[in-house]
Amino acid sequence: MNTIHLKKYCTGVSLIELMIALLIGILLLAGTASLFISNKRIYKDQNEMSRLQENARFAMEMLIKDIRMAGYSGCMDRIGDITNHVNGSANDDTLLNFGNAVEGSESGANWQPSGSTQATPGNPVDGSAANDVATISMDPDSDAISVKYLAPLGISLSDEMPNVSAELKVTTVGDLAIGELIALSDCDSADIMQLTNVQTLAGTGHLQHNAGGALTPGNATQTLSKVYSTDAEVLRLTTLRYFVGTSDTTGEPALFRYTLDRQDFDNDGDTTEFVAQEMIEGVENMQILFGEDTAGADTIADTYVDAGTVTNWDNVVSVRIALLMRTVEEDFSTELNTNTYDLLGTNFDPVDDHRRRRVFTNTIQIRNRSN
């Protein structure tokens, strides 16, 4: 009787009950999947925007640091009595000419005020090897900026020079290498030269700046403008050009910096070469206005104009920069980004896609031209 009773009541589930159970399961699974996809999208959006903001912060920090230093030449108040002994440095359009401490390029045009076309494809850099060309094109929709300054190294003369042609006896050689471009500066004047030999002796160092030889571009003369004493410091000639270009590796827009190749000095020390370095990804456009003190008296910008409109580059006391940043990857949204963006009065209409974009602006005072 017990066996018959169990068979009577253990008949399983009906087809309708099974279908209802499957439907409930599908709804629960769909809800879980929807929640997962939504959370993943939110995470990706937040991650991409955080990455965009971090790239913008890093790009601005680099630009601010270098633009503030433009024209710095030690304890001298401004670019004044500077003698450049490097061959070819007198040419106005060379990157080795320290006279143009700030230059600008409007929408990929020639650099102002020098008129230089350097840092464009196929144009060699003056004073460098013939095969040294810029392989990265400047974005024709973006502006660019060039700054030059003498970077402090914490190196000073340990002994007064016995004569104007003597080697430099310094407290330390630091990371200086043969072929580098340096300056010797005190509060009255400075001399720029190329190092032909670097020696470390008993904790100090000797720096030679001979004329001729195999170095490129080399020194026109070994004779400096004067005898320097122990109050003089050694600085590194720093030439930087910031521009927007397209990455060779990713094919995406990025901020590039054109600068002296210090690795080349460490390898052979025989040439002065410039290289394009990819700095920050996701920089789609850069617009620049130069603050000019037209009154020429208070070192405060009276007007902000583009590179082609500056009347006197010696009176440029500040720089205003706008960066259009975009996310590296496109998001999951089906909504197409068709926005145009205002960068310091210039409207830029990027390619319609699914990327997020933000505009970042900053005004940078050139400290060496301020009170």
VOPAGU-2260 file (C-alpha; in pm, 1 decimal, decimal comma):
REM VOPAGU-2260
SITE   aa  ch    i         X         Y         Z
SITE  MET   A    0       0,0       0,0       0,0
SITE  ASN   A    1     285,7     244,2      74,0
SITE  THR   A    2     437,0     191,4    -272,0
SITE  ILE   A    3     109,1     255,4    -450,0
SITE  HIS   A    4      57,8     570,2    -240,6
SITE  LEU   A    5     399,8     719,2    -341,4
SITE  LYS   A    6     343,2     661,5    -715,9
SITE  LYS   A    7       7,9     834,8    -692,1
SITE  TYR   A    8     143,6    1162,3    -552,4
SITE  CYS   A    9     497,0    1188,2    -714,2
SITE  THR   A   10     386,0    1285,1   -1064,2
SITE  GLY   A   11     644,8    1578,9   -1128,6
SITE  VAL   A   12     563,1    1923,9   -1278,0
SITE  SER   A   13     335,4    2009,0   -1562,3
SITE  LEU   A   14     445,3    2168,8   -1889,8
SITE  ILE   A   15     283,1    2498,1   -1788,8
SITE  GLU   A   16     470,8    2500,1   -1458,2
SITE  LEU   A   17     797,9    2430,4   -1640,9
SITE  MET   A   18     739,2    2713,2   -1887,2
SITE  ILE   A   19     659,6    2954,1   -1604,6
SITE  ALA   A   20     977,5    2853,4   -1423,9
SITE  LEU   A   21    1183,5    2899,8   -1741,9
SITE  LEU   A   22    1027,8    3241,5   -1799,8
SITE  ILE   A   23    1106,3    3353,5   -1447,6
SITE  GLY   A   24    1462,6    3226,3   -1485,8
SITE  ILE   A   25    1507,3    3409,3   -1817,1
SITE  LEU   A   26    1376,9    3732,4   -1664,6
SITE  LEU   A   27    1611,8    3699,6   -1369,8
SITE  LEU   A   28    1905,9    3622,7   -1600,7
SITE  ALA   A   29    1820,0    3917,7   -1829,1
SITE  GLY   A   30    1799,1    4150,1   -1530,9
SITE  THR   A   31    2134,2    4027,3   -1401,5
SITE  ALA   A   32    2296,2    4065,8   -1746,5
SITE  SER   A   33    2146,6    4414,6   -1787,8
SITE  LEU   A   34    2279,0    4517,4   -1447,9
SITE  PHE   A   35    2622,1    4375,1   -1531,8
SITE  ILE   A   36    2638,0    4555,8   -1869,5
SITE  SER   A   37    2520,2    4880,4   -1711,9
SITE  ASN   A   38    2780,6    4860,8   -1435,8
SITE  LYS   A   39    3052,0    4775,1   -1686,3
SITE  ARG   A   40    2954,0    5071,6   -1903,0
SITE  ILE   A   41    2953,0    5306,7   -1604,5
SITE  TYR   A   42    3292,6    5172,7   -1496,0
SITE  LYS   A   43    3434,4    5216,2   -1845,9
SITE  ASP   A   44    3296,2    5568,6   -1875,1
SITE  GLN   A   45    3438,7    5666,5   -1537,5
SITE  ASN   A   46    3770,3    5502,6   -1617,6
SITE  GLU   A   47    3797,5    5674,7   -1957,1
SITE  MET   A   48    3701,8    6014,8   -1814,8
SITE  SER   A   49    3950,6    5972,4   -1529,6
SITE  ARG   A   50    4216,4    5884,1   -1784,9
SITE  LEU   A   51    4118,8    6187,6   -1995,0
SITE  GLN   A   52    4143,4    6420,3   -1695,6
SITE  GLU   A   53    4475,6    6271,7   -1587,7
SITE  ASN   A   54    4616,1    6314,2   -1938,8
SITE  ALA   A   55    4496,3    6675,1   -1942,1
SITE  ARG   A   56    4650,5    6745,2   -1603,3
SITE  PHE   A   57    4984,1    6593,6   -1705,7
SITE  ALA   A   58    4986,6    6779,6   -2039,6
SITE  MET   A   59    4909,6    7112,8   -1872,8
SITE  GLU   A   60    5172,6    7057,2   -1603,5
SITE  MET   A   61    5441,8    6998,0   -1867,1
SITE  LEU   A   62    5339,3    7301,1   -2070,7
SITE  ILE   A   63    5313,2    7525,9   -1765,1
SITE  LYS   A   64    5653,2    7420,1   -1632,2
SITE  ASP   A   65    5838,3    7482,1   -1957,9
SITE  ILE   A   66    5654,8    7799,2   -2066,8
SITE  ARG   A   67    5716,9    7958,6   -1728,3
SITE  MET   A   68    6088,4    7894,3   -1778,8
SITE  ALA   A   69    6106,0    8055,6   -2125,6
SITE  GLY   A   70    6402,4    8289,5   -2151,4
SITE  TYR   A   71    6549,5    8188,2   -1816,2
SITE  SER   A   72    6924,9    8248,8   -1817,0
SITE  GLY   A   73    7039,4    8210,8   -1458,9
SITE  CYS   A   74    7035,5    8505,5   -1221,1
SITE  MET   A   75    7012,9    8748,3   -1514,3
SITE  ASP   A   76    6683,3    8937,0   -1501,4
SITE  ARG   A   77    6608,3    8889,9   -1872,5
SITE  ILE   A   78    6785,7    8773,4   -2185,7
SITE  GLY   A   79    7056,6    9032,4   -2205,6
SITE  ASP   A   80    7426,4    9005,8   -2277,1
SITE  ILE   A   81    7440,6    8647,8   -2409,5
SITE  THR   A   82    7713,6    8536,2   -2648,3
SITE  ASN   A   83    7645,3    8217,1   -2845,0
SITE  HIS   A   84    7962,4    8047,6   -2972,7
SITE  VAL   A   85    7787,2    7750,9   -3139,8
SITE  ASN   A   86    7822,4    7735,9   -3518,4
SITE  GLY   A   87    7508,0    7842,1   -3702,6
SITE  SER   A   88    7341,1    7983,7   -3392,1
SITE  ALA   A   89    7332,1    8332,2   -3544,8
SITE  ASN   A   90    7080,3    8215,1   -3805,4
SITE  ASP   A   91    6741,7    8347,0   -3701,2
SITE  ASP   A   92    6550,6    8030,8   -3791,9
SITE  THR   A   93    6770,0    7781,2   -3607,0
SITE  LEU   A   94    6667,9    7595,0   -3293,0
SITE  LEU   A   95    7009,9    7679,3   -3152,7
SITE  ASN   A   96    6942,6    8054,1   -3152,2
SITE  PHE   A   97    6863,1    8150,2   -2793,8
SITE  GLY   A   98    6741,3    8495,4   -2892,8
SITE  ASN   A   99    6389,2    8373,5   -2976,2
SITE  ALA   A  100    6291,5    8247,2   -2631,0
SITE  VAL   A  101    5924,7    8209,4   -2729,6
SITE  GLU   A  102    5795,3    8120,0   -3075,3
SITE  GLY   A  103    5457,1    8020,1   -3208,6
SITE  SER   A  104    5310,6    7842,1   -3507,7
SITE  GLU   A  105    4953,1    7922,4   -3609,1
SITE  SER   A  106    4773,2    7621,9   -3759,4
SITE  GLY   A  107    5092,6    7451,2   -3874,8
SITE  ALA   A  108    5235,8    7762,7   -4043,2
SITE  ASN   A  109    5599,2    7874,8   -4020,9
SITE  TRP   A  110    5729,8    7955,3   -3676,7
SITE  GLN   A  111    5712,7    8318,0   -3571,0
SITE  PRO   A  112    5909,4    8537,1   -3536,2
SITE  SER   A  113    6193,6    8335,1   -3694,0
SITE  GLY   A  114    6006,3    8213,2   -4003,5
SITE  SER   A  115    6151,5    7866,3   -3944,2
SITE  THR   A  116    5994,3    7555,7   -4100,7
SITE  GLN   A  117    6180,3    7317,0   -3871,9
SITE  ALA   A  118    6002,5    7026,7   -3700,6
SITE  THR   A  119    5803,4    6951,1   -4013,6
SITE  PRO   A  120    5852,0    6638,2   -4228,4
SITE  GLY   A  121    6154,8    6645,4   -4453,3
SITE  ASN   A  122    6309,2    6959,8   -4306,4
SITE  PRO   A  123    6645,0    6896,4   -4136,2
SITE  VAL   A  124    6738,1    7085,3   -3822,1
SITE  ASP   A  125    7010,8    7344,6   -3862,9
SITE  GLY   A  126    7341,8    7228,9   -3723,0
SITE  SER   A  127    7248,2    6862,7   -3700,6
SITE  ALA   A  128    7298,3    6553,7   -3907,7
SITE  ALA   A  129    7151,9    6552,6   -4257,5
SITE  ASN   A  130    6929,2    6256,1   -4178,5
SITE  ASP   A  131    6784,5    6421,9   -3871,2
SITE  VAL   A  132    6432,2    6515,6   -3976,1
SITE  ALA   A  133    6101,5    6534,5   -3800,1
SITE  THR   A  134    5896,8    6227,7   -3884,1
SITE  ILE   A  135    5582,6    6350,5   -3709,2
SITE  SER   A  136    5364,7    6601,8   -3892,0
SITE  MET   A  137    5220,4    6894,9   -3702,7
SITE  ASP   A  138    4840,5    6894,6   -3708,3
SITE  PRO   A  139    4738,6    7175,9   -3948,6
SITE  ASP   A  140    4430,2    7248,6   -3734,5
SITE  SER   A  141    4635,5    7301,3   -3417,8
SITE  ASP   A  142    4876,9    7565,8   -3295,7
SITE  ALA   A  143    5223,7    7494,9   -3158,3
SITE  ILE   A  144    5468,3    7664,7   -2924,9
SITE  SER   A  145    5846,1    7670,8   -2889,1
SITE  VAL   A  146    6034,8    7771,7   -2574,7
SITE  LYS   A  147    6403,8    7803,0   -2498,2
SITE  TYR   A  148    6570,7    7845,3   -2162,5
SITE  LEU   A  149    6886,1    7762,7   -1973,0
SITE  ALA   A  150    6804,5    7485,4   -1727,0
SITE  PRO   A  151    6986,2    7500,1   -1391,1
SITE  LEU   A  152    7198,6    7196,3   -1305,7
SITE  GLY   A  153    7335,6    7283,8    -962,9
SITE  ILE   A  154    7685,8    7309,4   -1110,3
SITE  SER   A  155    7912,1    7609,6   -1052,6
SITE  LEU   A  156    8275,5    7698,7   -1116,1
SITE  SER   A  157    8512,4    7573,6    -848,1
SITE  ASP   A  158    8793,6    7805,3    -963,5
SITE  GLU   A  159    8808,6    8132,5   -1149,7
SITE  MET   A  160    8906,1    8101,1   -1514,2
SITE  PRO   A  161    9271,7    8202,7   -1566,6
SITE  ASN   A  162    9187,6    8338,3   -1912,5
SITE  VAL   A  163    8892,1    8364,7   -2154,3
SITE  SER   A  164    8989,1    8042,8   -2339,2
SITE  ALA   A  165    9047,4    7820,6   -2036,7
SITE  GLU   A  166    8858,9    7501,3   -1963,3
SITE  LEU   A  167    8592,1    7522,9   -1695,9
SITE  LYS   A  168    8678,0    7377,5   -1355,5
SITE  VAL   A  169    8346,5    7287,3   -1195,4
SITE  THR   A  170    8222,4    7146,7    -865,4
SITE  THR   A  171    8076,8    6840,6   -1040,9
SITE  VAL   A  172    8000,4    6728,8   -1395,0
SITE  GLY   A  173    7663,6    6575,1   -1303,2
SITE  ASP   A  174    7516,5    6397,1   -1606,6
SITE  LEU   A  175    7680,3    6626,0   -1863,7
SITE  ALA   A  176    7816,5    6450,5   -2172,6
SITE  ILE   A  177    8037,1    6537,5   -2468,8
SITE  GLY   A  178    7841,4    6721,4   -2737,0
SITE  GLU   A  179    7591,4    6887,6   -2504,8
SITE  LEU   A  180    7507,3    7254,4   -2536,4
SITE  ILE   A  181    7563,0    7444,6   -2213,5
SITE  ALA   A  182    7586,9    7802,0   -2091,4
SITE  LEU   A  183    7811,5    7965,5   -1835,3
SITE  SER   A  184    7622,5    8245,8   -1665,4
SITE  ASP   A  185    7655,5    8497,0   -1386,2
SITE  CYS   A  186    7429,2    8790,9   -1303,0
SITE  ASP   A  187    7575,9    9008,6   -1579,0
SITE  SER   A  188    7625,9    8792,5   -1888,8
SITE  ALA   A  189    7630,9    8439,5   -2028,3
SITE  ASP   A  190    7820,6    8238,0   -2291,1
SITE  ILE   A  191    7669,5    7941,2   -2477,2
SITE  MET   A  192    7899,6    7666,0   -2605,1
SITE  GLN   A  193    7920,2    7298,8   -2697,5
SITE  LEU   A  194    8114,2    7062,4   -2473,1
SITE  THR   A  195    8405,7    6893,4   -2647,4
SITE  ASN   A  196    8532,6    6697,8   -2346,7
SITE  VAL   A  197    8406,0    6611,1   -1998,6
SITE  GLN   A  198    8645,6    6489,2   -1728,3
SITE  THR   A  199    8588,9    6391,1   -1365,5
SITE  LEU   A  200    8891,8    6457,0   -1146,0
SITE  ALA   A  201    8905,4    6398,4    -769,6
SITE  GLY   A  202    8538,9    6468,8    -712,6
SITE  THR   A  203    8533,6    6780,3    -931,7
SITE  GLY   A  204    8529,9    6814,9   -1307,3
SITE  HIS   A  205    8677,6    6984,7   -1611,6
SITE  LEU   A  206    8467,1    7096,4   -1906,7
SITE  GLN   A  207    8634,6    7177,1   -2237,1
SITE  HIS   A  208    8483,0    7388,8   -2514,6
SITE  ASN   A  209    8739,2    7376,3   -2795,1
SITE  ALA   A  210    8673,3    7506,5   -3144,4
SITE  GLY   A  211    8680,3    7284,8   -3452,5
SITE  GLY   A  212    8703,1    6908,8   -3421,2
SITE  ALA   A  213    8452,5    6642,4   -3522,3
SITE  LEU   A  214    8156,6    6766,3   -3319,3
SITE  THR   A  215    7847,6    6898,2   -3496,7
SITE  PRO   A  216    7768,4    7185,4   -3499,5
SITE  GLY   A  217    8085,0    7268,2   -3300,4
SITE  ASN   A  218    8210,8    7592,4   -3153,4
SITE  ALA   A  219    8307,5    7884,2   -3374,6
SITE  THR   A  220    8564,2    7988,9   -3114,6
SITE  GLN   A  221    8702,7    7871,5   -2783,8
SITE  THR   A  222    8730,6    8226,1   -2655,1
SITE  LEU   A  223    8450,1    8334,4   -2422,6
SITE  SER   A  224    8329,2    8690,3   -2382,6
SITE  LYS   A  225    8501,7    8732,7   -2045,5
SITE  VAL   A  226    8671,8    8556,5   -1754,9
SITE  TYR   A  227    8414,5    8400,1   -1521,6
SITE  SER   A  228    8462,3    8357,9   -1147,8
SITE  THR   A  229    8318,5    8115,0    -890,9
SITE  ASP   A  230    7987,1    8302,1    -885,3
SITE  ALA   A  231    7911,4    8164,2   -1233,3
SITE  GLU   A  232    7691,1    7858,3   -1283,3
SITE  VAL   A  233    7666,2    7601,0   -1561,8
SITE  LEU   A  234    7324,4    7558,1   -1724,6
SITE  ARG   A  235    7191,0    7334,1   -2001,6
SITE  LEU   A  236    7053,4    7489,9   -2321,6
SITE  THR   A  237    6698,1    7358,8   -2345,9
SITE  THR   A  238    6495,4    7391,7   -2665,9
SITE  LEU   A  239    6143,0    7248,1   -2670,3
SITE  ARG   A  240    5864,0    7258,5   -2926,8
SITE  TYR   A  241    5517,7    7135,2   -2834,8
SITE  PHE   A  242    5271,6    7040,4   -3107,3
SITE  VAL   A  243    4982,1    6803,2   -3180,4
SITE  GLY   A  244    5047,6    6519,4   -3422,7
SITE  THR   A  245    4942,5    6164,9   -3503,9
SITE  SER   A  246    5110,0    5876,9   -3324,1
SITE  ASP   A  247    5305,4    5633,2   -3541,7
SITE  THR   A  248    5217,0    5345,5   -3309,5
SITE  THR   A  249    4845,6    5400,6   -3241,6
SITE  GLY   A  250    4738,6    5629,7   -3525,8
SITE  GLU   A  251    4567,9    5850,3   -3265,8
SITE  PRO   A  252    4628,0    6221,1   -3196,3
SITE  ALA   A  253    4877,0    6303,6   -2923,0
SITE  LEU   A  254    5085,1    6585,5   -2779,3
SITE  PHE   A  255    5445,3    6571,2   -2900,4
SITE  ARG   A  256    5758,6    6745,4   -2779,7
SITE  TYR   A  257    6045,5    6818,4   -3015,0
SITE  THR   A  258    6370,6    6835,7   -2818,8
SITE  LEU   A  259    6743,4    6769,4   -2819,0
SITE  ASP   A  260    6828,8    6400,8   -2818,9
SITE  ARG   A  261    7040,1    6361,9   -2504,8
SITE  GLN   A  262    7071,1    5987,2   -2564,0
SITE  ASP   A  263    7271,0    6067,2   -2875,7
SITE  PHE   A  264    7521,7    6258,1   -2661,6
SITE  ASP   A  265    7561,3    5954,5   -2438,9
SITE  ASN   A  266    7610,2    5723,4   -2739,1
SITE  ASP   A  267    7856,6    5909,3   -2959,1
SITE  GLY   A  268    7854,6    6278,7   -2870,2
SITE  ASP   A  269    7934,8    6390,2   -3223,2
SITE  THR   A  270    7607,5    6548,8   -3335,1
SITE  THR   A  271    7334,1    6773,7   -3206,2
SITE  GLU   A  272    7010,7    6602,6   -3303,4
SITE  PHE   A  273    6647,8    6680,4   -3231,0
SITE  VAL   A  274    6380,9    6413,5   -3191,8
SITE  ALA   A  275    6001,3    6411,3   -3163,8
SITE  GLN   A  276    5881,8    6249,3   -2841,8
SITE  GLU   A  277    5521,2    6138,6   -2793,3
SITE  MET   A  278    5418,1    6276,4   -2454,1
SITE  ILE   A  279    5042,1    6250,4   -2395,3
SITE  GLU   A  280    4775,3    6055,1   -2584,4
SITE  GLY   A  281    4427,8    6187,1   -2647,1
SITE  VAL   A  282    4522,5    6550,6   -2721,2
SITE  GLU   A  283    4310,0    6623,2   -3028,0
SITE  ASN   A  284    4362,7    6997,4   -3071,5
SITE  MET   A  285    4564,6    7279,6   -2915,6
SITE  GLN   A  286    4500,1    7651,3   -2955,9
SITE  ILE   A  287    4739,6    7916,2   -2827,5
SITE  LEU   A  288    4715,2    8290,7   -2773,9
SITE  PHE   A  289    5012,3    8502,6   -2675,0
SITE  GLY   A  290    4971,8    8776,2   -2416,0
SITE  GLU   A  291    5153,1    9087,1   -2537,6
SITE  ASP   A  292    5239,5    9384,0   -2320,1
SITE  THR   A  293    5173,0    9645,0   -2586,2
SITE  ALA   A  294    5245,1    9928,2   -2343,0
SITE  GLY   A  295    5585,2    9769,5   -2281,3
SITE  ALA   A  296    5608,8    9896,8   -1925,7
SITE  ASP   A  297    5425,9    9686,3   -1665,3
SITE  THR   A  298    5488,1    9330,2   -1797,6
SITE  ILE   A  299    5112,5    9266,9   -1789,6
SITE  ALA   A  300    4943,5    9141,2   -2104,2
SITE  ASP   A  301    4725,9    9406,3   -2266,4
SITE  THR   A  302    4600,1    9180,4   -2542,6
SITE  TYR   A  303    4600,4    8812,5   -2639,1
SITE  VAL   A  304    4660,4    8736,2   -3006,1
SITE  ASP   A  305    4764,1    8442,6   -3223,6
SITE  ALA   A  306    5121,4    8383,7   -3338,2
SITE  GLY   A  307    5071,3    8562,0   -3669,7
SITE  THR   A  308    4944,1    8880,3   -3502,6
SITE  VAL   A  309    5210,2    8940,8   -3235,8
SITE  THR   A  310    5383,0    9272,2   -3304,0
SITE  ASN   A  311    5683,7    9235,3   -3073,0
SITE  TRP   A  312    5779,4    8892,3   -2938,9
SITE  ASP   A  313    6006,1    9044,3   -2675,8
SITE  ASN   A  314    5689,2    9183,6   -2516,1
SITE  VAL   A  315    5511,8    8846,3   -2491,2
SITE  VAL   A  316    5471,8    8803,6   -2114,9
SITE  SER   A  317    5213,4    8525,5   -2091,7
SITE  VAL   A  318    5057,9    8242,6   -2292,1
SITE  ARG   A  319    4698,7    8121,1   -2296,7
SITE  ILE   A  320    4648,4    7757,0   -2398,1
SITE  ALA   A  321    4337,6    7548,3   -2466,7
SITE  LEU   A  322    4354,8    7170,1   -2509,8
SITE  LEU   A  323    4076,8    6957,5   -2652,5
SITE  MET   A  324    4110,9    6618,4   -2489,7
SITE  ARG   A  325    3925,6    6307,3   -2597,7
SITE  THR   A  326    3888,3    5961,7   -2449,4
SITE  VAL   A  327    4126,3    5705,9   -2592,0
SITE  GLU   A  328    3847,3    5455,9   -2657,5
SITE  GLU   A  329    3488,6    5500,3   -2771,9
SITE  ASP   A  330    3212,8    5428,7   -2519,6
SITE  PHE   A  331    2917,4    5188,2   -2546,2
SITE  SER   A  332    2667,9    5464,8   -2617,8
SITE  THR   A  333    2479,2    5459,3   -2944,1
SITE  GLU   A  334    2455,6    5838,6   -2930,1
SITE  LEU   A  335    2693,9    6000,0   -3179,9
SITE  ASN   A  336    2905,4    6291,8   -3056,4
SITE  THR   A  337    2842,9    6566,3   -3313,1
SITE  ASN   A  338    2947,1    6860,8   -3093,3
SITE  THR   A  339    3176,3    7145,5   -3193,8
SITE  TYR   A  340    3413,7    7295,4   -2938,6
SITE  ASP   A  341    3525,9    7652,0   -2870,5
SITE  LEU   A  342    3898,5    7677,5   -2799,0
SITE  LEU   A  343    3989,9    8039,9   -2720,3
SITE  GLY   A  344    3757,2    8166,9   -2992,2
SITE  THR   A  345    3847,4    7900,3   -3249,4
SITE  ASN   A  346    3565,0    7657,9   -3327,9
SITE  PHE   A  347    3682,6    7302,3   -3385,5
SITE  ASP   A  348    3455,0    7033,3   -3527,2
SITE  PRO   A  349    3610,4    6689,4   -3473,1
SITE  VAL   A  350    3511,5    6372,2   -3653,8
SITE  ASP   A  351    3173,6    6248,5   -3532,6
SITE  ASP   A  352    3224,6    5940,9   -3315,8
SITE  HIS   A  353    3134,2    5794,9   -2976,9
SITE  ARG   A  354    3419,8    5950,4   -2777,0
SITE  ARG   A  355    3379,2    6190,1   -2485,6
SITE  ARG   A  356    3563,0    6523,3   -2507,3
SITE  ARG   A  357    3654,4    6807,1   -2273,0
SITE  VAL   A  358    3824,6    7145,6   -2319,1
SITE  PHE   A  359    4091,1    7254,2   -2068,7
SITE  THR   A  360    4236,3    7607,4   -2060,3
SITE  ASN   A  361    4511,8    7778,4   -1867,8
SITE  THR   A  362    4693,0    8111,9   -1869,4
SITE  ILE   A  363    5065,8    8087,6   -1800,9
SITE  GLN   A  364    5282,9    8378,3   -1693,7
SITE  ILE   A  365    5638,9    8380,4   -1830,4
SITE  ARG   A  366    5823,9    8438,3   -1505,4
SITE  ASN   A  367    6143,5    8567,2   -1660,8
SITE  ARG   A  368    5941,4    8851,3   -1816,8
SITE  SER   A  369    5742,7    8941,8   -1506,7
SITE  ASN   A  370    5815,1    9195,8   -1235,8
